[in-house]
Amino acid sequence: MRNFGSRLQLALSEKGISKAKFAEELGVTTKTVSLYIANKRIPDVHKLYDTAIILSTSTDWLLGLKRTDDFESYIVSLSARQRKFVSDLLAVCQEAKENQKSPHG
């Protein structure tokens, strides 16, 4: 559960959702969201479910229940700059893969 706050913060950042907007959608205060991010408060099961729906993720991921050696767990530990680098690198790799599939004229 100690990763919930960092995973919540990462998901909000990746989706471009502010704490205030998320709080409004979840039906809690911005202070409550800050407490979630700081791991000082844990949402009840209904708010956890709603959080997963709002952020298009799974409750397992939010709670850190996936294996610790998976890619997502690694990404959570990176800085924003490092995550951006990885994201850009993956985009380049995907583009290269797609270019290999297209017929050469």
N, C-alpha and C positions, 0 to 999 in steps of 0.2 A: 504494500500500500504506500510505501514511502516514495514511489515514483509517480503517484497520481498527480501531484501538483505540477511536476515538470512535464508530464505527458499532456495535461490539460493546457498548460501554457504553450507547449509546442503546437498542439492542435489548433488553438486559437490563432496563433501566429501564422501557421500555414494556411488557414482558411481566411485570414485577414479580418477576423472578428474581434472587435474591441471587448474589453471586460464589461463595459457598460451595456453594449448591445447583447452580449451573451447573457448577462444578468437579467436583462429585460425578457429575453426569450425563455430563460429558465424559470423566471418568476421569483428571483432572489435579489438581494441587494448587491451592489458592486463590492461592498465590504466582504460579503460572504464569498464571492468569487475570489477575492484576494486571499481570504483565509484558506480556501481550497488550494490555491496555487502555492501557498506557503506551507501546505501540509499541516495546518493547524485545525482544520475542520474537514470532515468527510461527509459527502452528500449521502442522504438516505437512498435506498434502493430505487425509489421512483425518480429522484433527481439524477441519479447515476444513469438510469435508462434514458431519460430525456436528454442528458448531456451527450450520450452516444448518438442519439438520433440527430440532434442539432449539429454535431460535428462530423456526422457521417463516418463514424468509427465504431469499434466494438467495445463493450464493457470490459472484455478480457484485456484488450490493449490498454485501456485507461487504467485498469487496476494492476497492470504489469504481470498478468497471469500467463503470458506467453513465455516461452523458453528465454532465458537470459542471453543466450548466444545468437538470438535472431537479429536480423538487420535493423528492425525498428528499435529494439532496445539499445543498439549501438548508436543509432542516429540521435536518440534522446540525449545522450551524453555529450554530443557535440555542441560547439558554440553556434550561434546564428550564422556567422561567417563560414564556418566549416560545413554546416548543413547546406548553405547556398552553393558552395563549391561542389559538394557531392551531387546536389540536384542538377547543377549545370553539366557535370560530367556524365551523369546518367542520361540527360537529354541528348548530349552529343553521341553517346553510345547507341541510343535508340534510333537517332537519325541515321547513323552509319549502318545499322542493321536494316532499316527500311530501304536505304539506298542499294544494299546488296540484293534485296528481293526484286527491285524494279529491273525490267529488261534494259539492257544497254543498247542504245540506238545505233 
